[in-house]
Every structure is written in C-alpha cells, then in structure tokens.
Amino acid sequence: MRNVIPITCALTLAAVVAGVKVFRPSAEGARLVWYGNAAHPYITEVRAGVEAFARETGVAVHCTVGQEWTQDNQNVNVEALSTQGYRGFSLYPGDPAGANALFRLLRTRGQQVVAYGAEPALPTPASFTVATDIQAAARTATEALIGFMGGRGRILNVLEAVTDVNTRKRDEAIREVVARHPGVTIAQTIADMIQLGEATTKIQSALAARAAELDGIIATGFHPTVAAAAILTEWHKDPRRKRLRFVGIDTDATVLRAIREGAIDATVAQNPFGHGYVSSALLRMLDEGWTPRREYQFIDAGLVLVTRENLDTYAAEVRRVTTQLVADLPAKYLDPPR
C-alpha cells in the first residue's frame, strides 16, 4: 500500500508558491520530464509529489517509469525523450558515476537536469540534487536502535539492493555508528532483496538460524522494512520469544501498524513527496531563467524518526519541511531572471 502525504499539504505548498511569486502563469509548451527508474513504492510516492506540483501550478510535466532499475535502461529511455523537445529532466541516478554521462549529454543539448532521491558522483553536471541525506538517515536509525537496545548487543543488518548507491551509503553509515559503540556489533548482514517475498524469506531464515544471539534488527530499505515489520508483529505475539528491537525506513501501513501495536520500535520517514515536488519546482524555475547560486547544490528534503509518541503527527512535520523548502528556493538557492 502506498503512503502519500495528504492533499492538504499540496494546498499549503501552492499558497507558498503563490506567495513568493516563484512561478509565472504556465507558458504554452512547458516541457519538463520526471522519470522513475522502475516500479517501486518510493517511485510511486515521488510521482505523487510531481503530479501535485503540476496540478497546482498548471505546469505540464511528462511522467514516465522505466522497465528496470539500471543506468542502461535509463539511458535508452531518457536519451529518446531528450530528442522530443523537452527542456528539463528530474532523474534518479541509476548509477552514481554512470548517470553523469547521461546528465552531461542532456546539458550539451541545452536541457536542465535536477537529480532526486540519490546524489550522483561529484562533480556532476546536474544543477541540484533533492534527496534525503541518506547517511544521516541511516545514522539516525542506527543510533535510535542502539538506544532501544540499551547501548549493547548484536545487530542483524538488513540491506536492500547492494547495487544501489543509497544502499551502499546506508551500510557505510550503519557501520560507522556501530564502530562508535564498543558494546555493539553487527552479527550478520543480509542483502539483495528487492521484492517483499525475497525479504520475507531471507529475514525469516536469519531469525531461524540466529535469533537467540540477536538483540536488534535494522532495515534501511522499503521491502526489508515491511517484511521485518510483518514478521516481528507475529514474532512478538509469543511471550516465550526474545524481544528484538527494530528500526526501519519509510511509512508503509504495515510498518505504522506495527509501531502502534508495539511490535517494532521506530521507522525513519523520508520525504519522497518533496523529492518530486521540489525537483519539479526547481526545473520550472530554471526554465523560467532563474540561475543557481552555485554550480551544484544538494537540497536535503528532510526526515523524521517515527515512534509511538509522534505516530499521529509526523506527517505534519514532513509537510512543514516541504513547504519551507519551496519557500526557500528563491531566497537560498537561485537568483531571479535578469
């Protein structure tokens, strides 16, 4: 089940946009593209932000999703789109280094590029990246888990696709935090689970083999988090079983329900709606003649640690971050047309 920030957020954002007069009335033939690498719950939420931007501003954005999450597939699809007169592209880097060749090609054709979701290798031809500071998110999750564990114990590190740049950076951040806590170790790392069924099978196997020696589990990908939340919901119904502390990522209904029921401890709410909305707003401003303050800028879309205490209020916290980002664009990141 996808988890989309309510439309009341969009109305607030529209008011902010109108208030700072970032956008002129929609021009005939505004030609912007948002591209999602492949079907995925994250991509669905980002697209919701793009569609809200288009609906509220009247700016046409062509939305399309690729067949597979690879740089090669993105190259083929986006290069074809670039010959059709589009002037700006919002793209998730399929590969941190390989994406830059595509970005460079687009720029040589006079087309703007804003990356979302993951930062390409630097330096990059992209003008902006709008994304979660994914290492900060992983550090926040790991510190929270260690806190729930009482500062000691053994962790099962559950990763998603290790070919994805974000997965590798999250793993680095987890290990960095664990290294700062002498009483904490990573007992096992399991990875390469890009489907819910794969994640369920691998996590269940790890628990069957090592549950007695584990104290906590951290999952930094969507499908592993949903799978772990469902597994631990059943696991903790049996009072004879050891309590395993858990922190995940994203806000699927299964995860939120598990937090509310006390089956898991927390999850990190990202801002995929903002990834889509803000990247589209930047492309529109660049198309209008606004110029970046610096050659390249990373825009942190924010995160919130969700526990039982803020389960009913975290969405408002995320909405406020997005609203503020839109308001800050002309003040912090771009100079007006001359």
C-alpha positions in Angstrom: 0.0 0.0 0.0 1.5 3.3 -1.0 1.7 6.1 1.6 1.1 9.6 0.1 1.2 12.9 2.0 -2.4 14.2 2.1 -3.5 16.8 -0.5 -3.8 19.4 2.3 0.0 19.5 2.0 -0.3 20.4 -1.6 -2.7 23.3 -0.9 -0.2 24.7 1.6 2.6 24.4 -0.9 0.5 26.1 -3.6 -0.1 29.0 -1.3 3.7 29.3 -0.6 4.5 29.2 -4.3 1.9 32.0 -5.0 3.2 34.0 -2.0 6.8 34.1 -3.1 5.8 34.6 -6.8 8.2 31.9 -8.0 6.2 30.9 -11.0 4.7 32.9 -13.8 1.5 31.7 -15.4 2.1 28.4 -17.2 3.6 29.1 -20.6 2.5 27.3 -23.8 4.6 24.2 -24.3 6.3 24.0 -20.9 8.4 20.8 -21.4 9.5 19.1 -18.3 10.1 15.4 -17.6 10.0 13.3 -14.5 11.5 9.8 -14.9 11.1 7.0 -12.4 13.7 4.2 -12.9 11.2 1.3 -12.3 8.0 0.4 -10.4 8.6 0.8 -6.7 6.7 2.2 -3.8 9.2 5.0 -3.4 8.8 5.9 -7.1 5.0 6.0 -6.6 5.3 8.5 -3.8 7.8 10.7 -5.7 5.4 10.8 -8.6 2.6 11.9 -6.3 4.7 15.0 -5.5 5.3 15.7 -9.2 1.6 15.3 -10.0 0.7 17.6 -7.2 3.1 20.2 -8.5 1.7 20.0 -12.0 -1.9 20.2 -10.7 -1.3 23.2 -8.5 0.9 25.3 -10.8 -0.6 24.4 -14.2 2.9 23.4 -15.4 2.8 20.3 -17.6 5.2 17.5 -16.5 5.6 14.4 -18.6 5.8 11.4 -16.1 7.2 8.1 -17.2 8.6 5.0 -15.5 11.3 2.7 -16.9 11.3 -1.1 -17.2 14.2 -1.9 -14.9 16.3 -0.1 -12.3 19.5 0.1 -14.3 21.5 3.0 -15.7 21.5 1.4 -19.2 17.7 1.3 -19.2 17.5 4.9 -18.0 20.0 6.0 -20.7 18.0 4.4 -23.5 14.6 5.9 -22.3 15.9 9.4 -21.4 18.0 9.8 -24.5 15.0 9.1 -26.6 12.9 11.6 -24.6 15.7 14.2 -25.0 15.1 14.3 -28.8 11.5 15.3 -28.3 11.9 18.9 -27.3 11.8 18.6 -23.5 13.8 21.3 -21.7 14.3 19.9 -18.2 14.6 16.4 -16.6 14.1 15.2 -13.0 16.1 12.0 -12.7 17.1 9.4 -10.1 20.7 8.4 -10.8 20.7 4.8 -11.8 24.4 4.6 -11.1 26.3 7.4 -9.2 29.0 7.7 -11.8 27.3 6.4 -14.9 24.4 8.8 -14.5 26.8 11.8 -15.1 27.4 10.8 -18.7 23.7 11.0 -19.3 23.4 14.3 -17.4 26.3 15.7 -19.5 24.6 14.7 -22.7 21.4 16.4 -21.7 23.3 19.6 -20.7 25.1 19.7 -24.0 21.7 19.7 -25.7 20.7 22.7 -23.6 18.4 20.7 -21.2 18.4 21.2 -17.4 18.9 18.3 -15.0 17.9 18.0 -11.4 18.7 14.7 -9.6 16.3 13.4 -7.0 16.5 10.6 -4.4 20.2 9.9 -4.6 23.3 12.1 -5.2 25.3 11.4 -8.3 29.1 11.2 -8.1 30.7 14.6 -7.7 31.4 16.7 -9.6 28.2 16.4 -11.6 26.5 18.2 -14.5 23.3 18.3 -12.5 22.4 21.6 -11.0 20.7 20.2 -7.9 20.0 17.0 -6.0 16.8 16.9 -3.9 17.1 13.9 -1.6 17.2 12.6 1.9 20.6 12.8 3.4 20.7 9.0 3.3 23.7 8.6 5.5 22.3 10.9 8.1 19.0 8.9 8.0 20.9 5.6 8.5 23.0 7.1 11.3 19.7 8.4 13.0 18.2 4.9 12.6 21.2 3.1 14.0 21.6 5.4 17.0 17.9 5.0 17.8 18.2 1.2 17.6 21.2 1.1 19.8 19.3 3.3 22.3 16.4 0.9 22.2 18.9 -1.9 22.8 20.3 -0.2 25.9 23.6 0.5 24.3 24.7 -3.1 24.0 24.0 -6.1 21.8 24.2 -7.7 18.4 22.5 -6.4 15.3 21.1 -8.0 12.2 21.8 -5.6 9.3 19.2 -5.9 6.6 20.0 -4.2 3.3 18.0 -3.9 0.1 19.8 -3.9 -3.3 23.6 -3.5 -2.9 23.9 -2.3 -6.5 22.0 0.8 -5.5 24.2 3.7 -4.4 21.9 4.6 -1.5 22.1 1.0 -0.1 25.9 1.1 -0.1 26.0 4.5 1.7 23.5 3.4 4.3 25.6 0.3 5.1 28.7 2.6 5.5 26.8 4.8 7.9 25.5 1.9 10.0 29.0 0.5 10.4 30.3 4.0 11.3 27.8 4.3 14.1 28.3 0.8 15.4 32.1 1.4 15.5 31.5 4.2 17.9 29.7 1.9 20.4 32.1 -0.7 21.9 29.3 -2.8 23.3 27.6 -3.2 19.9 28.4 -5.5 16.9 26.9 -6.5 13.6 26.2 -10.2 13.9 25.2 -10.7 10.3 24.4 -8.6 7.2 21.9 -9.9 4.7 21.2 -8.2 1.4 19.9 -8.3 -2.2 16.1 -8.3 -1.5 14.3 -6.0 -3.9 10.9 -7.8 -3.6 8.8 -8.4 -0.5 8.8 -12.1 -0.9 12.6 -12.2 -1.0 12.9 -10.0 2.0 10.5 -12.2 4.0 12.3 -15.4 3.2 15.8 -14.0 4.0 14.8 -12.4 7.3 12.9 -15.5 8.4 15.9 -17.6 7.6 18.2 -15.3 9.5 15.9 -15.4 12.6 15.6 -19.2 12.4 19.4 -19.5 12.5 20.4 -16.7 14.8 17.5 -15.2 16.8 19.0 -16.3 20.1 22.1 -14.3 19.6 20.4 -11.2 18.2 19.3 -8.1 20.1 18.2 -5.8 17.3 17.5 -5.5 13.6 18.0 -2.5 11.4 16.5 -2.3 7.9 17.3 0.6 5.6 15.2 -0.4 2.5 11.5 -0.3 1.9 10.8 -4.0 1.2 13.0 -5.3 4.1 11.3 -2.9 6.5 7.8 -4.0 5.5 8.8 -7.7 5.7 10.5 -7.3 9.1 7.6 -5.4 10.5 5.2 -8.2 9.5 7.5 -10.9 10.8 8.1 -9.2 14.1 4.4 -8.5 14.6 3.9 -12.3 14.7 7.1 -13.0 16.5 6.3 -10.8 19.5 2.9 -12.3 19.9 4.6 -15.3 21.5 5.8 -14.3 25.0 8.4 -17.1 25.1 10.3 -15.4 22.3 13.1 -12.9 22.9 12.2 -9.2 22.3 14.1 -8.0 19.2 14.4 -4.2 18.9 13.8 -2.8 15.4 14.1 0.4 13.4 13.3 0.6 9.7 12.7 3.1 7.0 9.6 4.5 5.2 6.0 4.6 6.3 4.1 1.7 4.8 0.8 0.9 6.6 2.2 -2.4 7.8 5.1 -0.6 9.4 3.0 2.1 11.1 0.5 -0.5 12.4 3.4 -2.5 13.9 4.7 0.6 15.7 1.2 1.4 17.0 0.8 -2.1 18.3 4.3 -2.0 19.9 5.7 -4.8 17.7 8.5 -2.7 16.4 10.1 0.5 17.8 10.5 3.0 15.0 10.9 3.9 11.4 12.5 6.8 9.5 10.1 8.8 7.5 11.7 10.2 4.3 10.1 12.9 2.1 9.6 11.3 -1.3 6.6 13.7 -2.0 9.1 16.6 -1.5 11.7 14.8 -3.8 9.1 15.0 -6.6 7.6 18.4 -5.8 10.8 20.3 -5.1 12.7 18.9 -8.1 9.9 19.9 -10.4 9.7 23.4 -8.9 13.5 23.8 -9.5 13.2 22.7 -13.1 10.4 25.2 -13.7 12.4 28.0 -12.2 15.5 27.1 -14.2 13.3 27.0 -17.3 12.0 30.5 -16.4 15.5 31.8 -16.4 16.4 31.6 -12.7 20.1 30.8 -12.2 21.6 28.6 -9.4 23.6 30.5 -6.7 26.3 27.9 -7.1 27.4 25.4 -9.8 25.9 22.5 -7.8 23.7 22.3 -4.7 22.4 19.5 -2.5 19.0 20.1 -1.0 18.2 17.9 2.0 14.5 17.0 1.8 14.4 16.1 5.5 13.5 13.1 7.6 11.6 12.3 10.8 12.1 9.4 13.2 8.6 7.9 13.8 7.8 6.3 17.1 4.6 5.7 19.0 4.9 9.1 20.5 4.7 11.0 17.2 2.8 8.5 15.1 -0.1 10.8 14.6 1.9 14.0 14.0 4.9 13.0 11.9 3.2 13.6 8.6 2.6 17.2 9.5 6.3 17.5 10.4 7.3 16.3 7.0 4.8 18.6 5.3 6.2 21.6 7.0 9.7 20.7 5.7 8.5 20.5 2.1 6.6 23.8 2.5 9.7 25.5 3.9 11.9 24.1 1.1 9.6 25.6 -1.6 9.6 29.0 0.2 13.4 28.9 0.5 14.1 28.2 -3.2 14.3 31.8 -4.4 15.9 33.1 -1.2 18.6 30.4 -0.7 19.3 28.5 -3.9 18.6 30.6 -7.0 18.9 34.2 -8.4 16.0 35.7 -10.3 15.9 36.2 -14.1 17.6 39.3 -15.4 
